[in-house]
Amino acid sequence: MNIQKLIIKNFKNYMGEVVFDLSKEVILLYGANGFGKSSFFDAIEWCLTGKINRFDGSENELKYDIANKRIHIEESFEVAVALEFDGNTLIRYFNVTNGNVGNLQVRIISKDENVHIGQEQIENFLKMHTANSITYERGKSQIEYTY
């Protein structure tokens, strides 16, 4: 999977919509503590899986944890993360209205413009369209990871 773009909206430290161009060979994240470096990777993990391994709790508790806390509770807003990869767009999002979190939505719009909705369809799509093994060469030895 080659991620070209990450779009984060009202997710953890990120207020409003923030777009990251990931099409370069080298990407550097730099910043002081508490400015979103870990949240950047949390956003990718959440978008792909619907979970963040370093957080415990139910899906509903996770949604409260990842919604940006600086937005006034009375406001309605969307929490979303989108990944553009290999011509496809994966988006996971929910709305917050008057402090209540809405249902989680997830979909992929494929490069051939088919729409896949729901976690099961997303997982099947990702399994079919991403590599199932990665080979790294280290010196003269070769290490192969299969998942």
C-alpha positions in Angstrom: 0.0 0.0 0.0 1.4 3.4 -1.0 -0.3 6.1 0.9 -0.3 9.4 -1.1 -2.3 11.6 1.2 -3.6 11.6 4.8 -6.5 14.0 5.7 -7.3 14.5 9.4 -10.3 16.4 10.6 -11.0 17.3 14.3 -9.0 14.2 15.4 -7.3 14.4 18.8 -4.8 17.4 18.5 -5.9 18.3 15.0 -8.5 21.0 14.8 -10.2 21.6 11.5 -9.0 19.8 8.4 -5.3 19.1 8.0 -3.9 17.6 4.8 -0.6 15.7 4.7 1.1 15.0 1.3 2.8 11.7 1.7 3.8 11.2 -1.9 7.5 12.0 -1.2 10.1 9.3 -0.5 11.0 10.8 2.9 8.5 12.3 5.3 9.7 13.9 8.6 7.4 14.7 11.5 8.9 17.2 13.9 7.4 19.0 16.9 7.3 19.5 20.6 5.5 17.0 22.9 1.7 17.2 22.6 1.6 18.6 19.1 0.3 15.6 17.2 3.1 13.3 16.1 1.7 10.2 17.8 -1.8 11.3 16.8 -0.7 11.3 13.2 0.0 7.6 13.5 -3.1 7.0 15.6 -5.1 8.5 12.8 -3.7 6.1 10.2 -4.2 3.1 12.5 -7.8 4.1 13.3 -8.6 4.8 9.7 -7.4 1.3 8.6 -8.7 -0.7 11.6 -11.2 1.3 13.6 -9.0 0.8 16.7 -6.0 2.3 18.3 -4.0 -0.4 20.1 -2.6 1.9 22.8 -6.2 2.9 23.9 -8.5 0.6 25.9 -12.2 0.8 26.0 -15.3 0.4 23.9 -15.8 1.9 20.5 -17.9 4.7 22.0 -15.2 5.5 24.6 -12.6 5.6 21.8 -14.8 8.1 19.8 -14.9 10.4 22.8 -11.1 10.1 23.3 -10.3 10.9 19.7 -12.7 13.8 19.1 -10.9 17.1 19.4 -11.5 18.5 22.9 -10.9 22.2 21.9 -14.1 22.4 20.0 -17.0 23.7 22.0 -19.3 20.9 23.2 -22.4 22.8 21.8 -21.0 22.8 18.3 -21.7 20.0 15.8 -18.6 18.7 14.0 -17.3 15.8 12.1 -14.3 13.7 13.2 -12.8 12.0 10.2 -9.6 10.5 8.8 -9.1 9.7 5.1 -6.3 7.9 3.4 -5.7 8.1 -0.3 -3.7 5.1 -1.5 -3.1 3.6 -4.9 -6.0 5.6 -6.4 -8.4 4.5 -3.7 -9.8 6.6 -0.8 -10.6 5.1 2.6 -12.5 7.3 5.0 -13.6 6.6 8.6 -15.7 9.2 10.4 -18.5 10.1 12.9 -20.3 13.2 13.8 -20.5 14.9 17.2 -23.8 16.8 17.9 -24.4 18.6 21.2 -21.7 16.4 22.9 -23.2 13.1 21.6 -21.1 11.0 19.3 -22.9 9.5 16.2 -22.5 6.2 14.5 -19.1 5.3 13.1 -19.1 5.2 9.3 -16.4 3.6 7.1 -16.1 3.3 3.3 -13.7 2.9 0.5 -14.2 4.5 -2.9 -12.0 2.4 -5.2 -10.1 3.8 -8.2 -12.8 2.2 -10.4 -15.4 4.3 -8.4 -17.0 1.3 -6.6 -18.0 2.0 -3.0 -17.4 -0.5 -0.3 -19.2 0.2 3.0 -18.7 -1.4 6.4 -15.7 -2.9 8.3 -16.1 -6.4 6.7 -16.0 -5.0 3.1 -13.1 -2.7 4.0 -11.1 -5.6 5.4 -11.8 -7.8 2.4 -10.9 -4.9 0.0 -7.6 -4.2 1.9 -6.7 -8.0 1.9 -7.3 -8.2 -1.9 -5.5 -5.0 -2.8 -2.4 -4.9 -0.5 0.6 -7.2 -0.3 0.4 -10.2 2.0 4.2 -10.4 2.5 7.1 -7.9 2.7 10.7 -8.9 2.1 13.5 -6.8 3.6 17.2 -7.3 2.8 19.6 -6.7 5.6 23.2 -7.2 4.6 23.5 -10.7 3.0 20.6 -12.2 4.8 17.0 -11.8 3.7 14.1 -11.6 6.2 10.6 -12.2 5.0 7.5 -11.2 7.0 4.2 -12.8 6.0 0.9 -11.7 7.4 
